[in-house]
Amino acid sequence: MPSYWLISVPATDRKDAAWHKLRQAVAEEPADHAEICGLAVPPFKTGTLDGLMSLSNDLVKHDQATESTVNKLAEALRALLQGDQEHLRLHLTVNDKSVDHYIKSFQWNNTKYRPDRPLREIVAMIAEEVGKIDATMKAKITQYNNVKSSVQNLERKQTGNFAVRNLAGIVDREHCIMDSEYLQTMFVAVPRNLYKEWKQKYETLAQMVVPRSSVLIAEDNEYGLFSVAVFKRVADEFASKCREEKFIVREFTYDETRLQRDRQELAELEATQQSMHVTQLGWCSTSFGVVFAAWVHIKVVRVFVESVLRYGLPPEYLTGTIKPHDKFVEKTAQTLEKLYANLGGKHSRDLPAGSGDLEDIQHLSLYDREYRPYVCFSIDWNVSGAV
């Protein structure tokens, strides 16, 4: 699974020297365990310490909610494209860029999320946008699935076995008793392995069944469709007894126009589904780009907030994006842990005097159960083959 780490480390001296140190450790020979690129974090308004701590907690929820919406949109696209990975790759883009390119070349959207606004206001704007898209997505998916289900049900009736198939076009007028005050024709789907039992029992399943009236109309691989004449007054009893014997009574009234109406309904539903499919595909693709961009913006805000809480003011720190190579994820993490091990004591400004053990340091990590001596938020892109 491709993973991107948005990190921040102190740069109390020259930033170019700190950057060279970081790059040399993980992305240059002889290490070369990861890709690394700069991450531009705007100079946001910091506000109060209490405000940042409260926002830090809220950002966890917004991060998780946005990630969930990203994944749901990706899965919706996968379903619409029937799992075609090549086409899926083309639709999972952000601002006409691949996910990989977008993350590694990220630039804050100053027009949409003006960095001179209060941080909480920016986060609220992002959360509101994502929430609206999530609600719309649920409604669109439900609507599309309802139409798709209706099409499948009609197709099933057109092409299924005689236990479920629409009998219009199979049963003809001559198979039916028409306009009788006392008699009616009933149609029964009989499993092929129960033909003998049917012939032996159907006349005795109820009183007033017309003897020798059973006629095999058609067969498929599983069932034979039989007609039988009964008196209307015993129709319900006959149907009940059939169920007990595993014979399936089909509700059917002959209508010369029924087949044409059903075919027209299916054609109209298929046209509606196709139109909705095209619309849904375009909307999900566009919305994926919007929500994924919002997700990365949330991550960048988290980097800023945690960096201020961790390193203090003024904000003298270096930010970057690291993408470990698949086989070197653990090795890259270990290298960074070793490189910045000293930050656990020197830069933990809120530690009580004389306190430097790991337990105390972990209480300062507001964003992750696994403590790191530097600020790090990951983007784990878990749609196979998408990046």
N, C-alpha and C positions, 0 to 999 in steps of 0.2 A: 504494500500500500504506500503510494507516494506521501511523504510527510514534509511539511514546510514549517520551520521554526522561526517565528518572529521574536527576535531577542533584543535585549538592551543591556549594555554593560557600561560602567562608569568610564568617563574620559576626562579625568581631572587634568591631564596634561594635554598634549596635542592630539586631536582626533585622528589625524592621518597616521600617527604612530600607533594609536590603539587599533586602528583599522588594519594596518599592516601586520600587527601582532596576531590579530584574529584570523586574517586570511592565511597567513603563513602556517598557523596551527592546524587548520582543517582543510584548506582548499588548494594548497600548493605542494609541489614535490618536496620531500618524499611522502607526505601524508596523502593529499588529494583524496580525502574521504567524502567531500561534499561540494556542492555548488554554493557560492555565497554572493550576495549582491546587496547593495545599499537599500535602506528602507527610510524614506523621508517621512518623518512625523511632524505635523504642523506645530507651531508654538501656541498650543491651546491656552485658554484662561484656566488657571489652576483652581481658583476659588479657595475654600477653606479646607483644612485637613479633615475635619469631620465630614464635609461634603464629599470629598474624594473617597473616604472610607465607605460611606454609604453607597456612593456610585459604584465602587468596586464590587460590592455585593450584588447590586442590581445588574451589573454587566454580565455576571455569571449566568443569570437567567436569560438575558437577551441573547447572549452567545449561544446557549443551548437551543433556544427557540428558533433562532435564525438557522442554525445548522440543521435542525429538524426539517425546516421548510425547504432548505436547499436539497436535502436528500429525498424528500417527497416529490419535489419537482423533477429531480433526476429519474426517480423510479417511474413517475408518470410518463416521462419521455421514453423511457425504456419500454414500457408497456405499449405506448402508441406506435413505436417503431418495431415492435415484436422482437426485441432483443438484438436487433441488428447493430453490432458494435460500431461499424464504420459510420453509419448514419447518425448513431448516437453521439459519436465524437464530434460530428459537424454541428450538432445542435447544442452541445454543452460548451457554449462560448460566453465570454464576458467582454462587452464592448468590442465585438468582432475579433477577440483574441482567444486563444486557448486558455484554459484555466492556469496551466503552467506559466504561460507567458504573462498573463495578467498579474499573477502573484509576484513574479520575479521583477516585473516592471511597474509595480504599483505606484500610483500617484493619487494623493488625496483629491477628492472632488470638491474643490473650493467653491464652485458655483452652487452645487446642491446642498452641501453641508459646510456653510461658512465657518471657518475655524475661529472667527472673532466672536462667535456666539458662545453662551455658556455651555459647558460640556454636557450637562444634564439635558439641555434643550436639544442639542445635536443627537444625543442618544435616543431621546423621545421621538424625534423625527424619523430616525432609522427604524425604531421598533414599530411605530405606527404604520410605516410603509410596508414593512414585512408582514405585520398582522393583517393588513387589508389584502395583500396578495395571498396569504395563507387561507383566509376565509373565502376569497373568490375561487381559489384552486379547489377547495373542498366542494363548493357548489357546482363548479364546472365538471369535475370528475364524476360527481353523483349524477348529474344530468346526462353526461355522455354514457356512463355505464348503464343507466336505465334504458336509453335508446338501444345500446349494444345488446343488452339482455333481451329486449323485445324482438330485435332482429334474430337473435339466436333461437328464441322460442319459436318464432314463425318458421325459421329454417328447419328446426327440429321437427316441427309438424309436417313440413313438406318432404323431409328426407329421412325421418326416423323410421323405426319399425312400426308394425301395426298396433302396438300397444299405445303409441303416442301420436302417430302420424295423422295428419288431416285426411279424412276419408273422402273429401270432395275430389272428384276426378277418378276415384277408384270404385266407389259405389255408384251404379247407374240407376236410372229410373226403374228399369225392369226388376231390380233387386228389392224394390220397396213396395209395400202395400200402401196405396195412396187413398186418402179420403174414406177410410173405413170407420164406422162408428164403434166397432168392437175390437178389431184386430190391429196389430201394429207389427212392424219388423224391427227386431233387435239385432245389433251387430256385435259379435264377440270375437276378440283376439285370443286364439287358443295356442299355447306353446306347442311346437311341432311334436314334442315327445308326449303330449297328452291327447293326441287325436283320437286314440282308441277309447280313452275314458270319456271324451266329449260325445262320441257317437253312442256310447252305451248309456250315458246319464242324462243328456240334455232334455229328453222328453219327460223325465221324472223329477227334474229340479223344481218344478212347480206344477200345480194343476192347470189345465187349460192351455198347455203348450201343444201347438198343432203337430201331430205326428208326421215324421218323415219330411219336415219342412226345412231342415238344416241344409244349407248350400255353401260349399266352399267357393268364395268369390275370388280370392287372390292369396298368394303366399309370399313371404320373404324368408330370410335366413333363420328367423327365430319364431315367427308366428304364422298361423293361417287365419285369415279373416272369414268368419262364417256368418251367414244370416240365418235367422230363425224366426218363425211367426208365432206370436203369443197373443192371448187376449190382454187387452190393456189393463184390466183389473188385477192381473197377476204380474205385471211388468216389474214392480218393485221387488216382489218376493223372488222372482226369477233372477234379477240382478244380484240380490243378496246371496242366493245359493251359488251363483256363478263365482262370486268372490271367494267363497269358502273352498271351492274346488280349484282355485287359481286360474279361472277363466276370466278374462278382462272384458267387461261390457263397455262398449264405446258409445258415448252419447252422440247421436248423429241424426239430423233431420235433413232430408234431401232438399236441396235448393239449387236450381240450375245455374244461378248467378253467383253462388257462394265461392266457387273455385276462382272465378275471375276477380271477385272482390278481394279474396285472400292474396292473390298474386299482386294485385295493385297495391294493397296495403304493405306487402313485403317490399315492393319496389320503392314505394315512397319512404319507408323507414330506412332502407339501404341508402337512398339518396341523402336523407337527413343525416345518417351516421357518417357518410363520406364527407359531407360538408362540415359537420362538427369535428371530424377527425382533423381536417386541414386547419380549421380555426384553432382547435385545441393544441395542435402541434406548434403552430406559430406562437400562440399565447404562452405556452409552457416554456418554449425556447427563450422568448424575450424575458419572461419573468424569472427564469433561472439566472440569466445574466444580471438582472437587477438585484436579486436576493443574494447571489454569491458576492457581488460587489459590496452589498450592505454588510455581509458577514465579515469580509476582510476589513472594512471600515471599523466595525465593532472591535475586531482584534487589535487594530492600531490604537484605538482609544484605550483599550485595556493595557497595551504596552506603555502608553504615556502615563496613565493613572498609576500603574504599579511602579513605574520607574520613579515617579515623584515620591510615592509612599516609601519606596525602598531606599532611594539614594538621596532624597531631600531636594531642597532648592538652594541655589539656582539649578535648573535641570541640565547638568553637565554629564551627558551620557551619549553613547554611540548606539545606533540602532541598525539592524541588518536582518536579512532573510537568509536562512540556511536551509538547503535541501540536501539532506544526507543521501549518498548513494545507497541503494537497497541493501547491499551487503555490509555497510559500514555505519548503520544507524547507532548501534550500541557503542561502537568505537568512537564515533563523533561525539556522542554524549559524554563518554568518559574523558575525552580530550578537553572538552569545554569545562567539565567539572574540575579537572586538574588545573586548567589554565586560570580559572577564576576562583579557586578554592579559598583564596585569601579574603574574598568579599564577605564570607560568612561572619567575620569579626569586624574588619576594618570599616565596612560600609553599612553595617546594620545599626543605623543611628538611633533607633528606638529601643535598643536593648538596654536593660538596666545596667548600671555601672558594674563592671566586674563579671558580667554574664556573657558567656560565649559558647555554651554547649549547644548541641544540635537541637535539643528539645525547645530551648528558648528561641532559637532562630526559626524553627518551624512555625511558631505562633505568629510570626510576622508575615508568612506567606498567605495572602488573602485570596489567591487565585488558583492554587493547585495543591492537591494532597501530597504530591511528591515534591519536596523542597529542592530547589536548585539555588546555587549561590548567585545566579544572575537572573534577570527577568526573561521569561520565555513562555510564549503561547504557541501552540501548534495548530496547524490546519491539516487534518488527516483526510485526504480526499479518497473516500472509500467506494467510489463507483468504478468497478473493474474496467480497465481499458479506456477510461474517459480522458485521462491526462496524456 
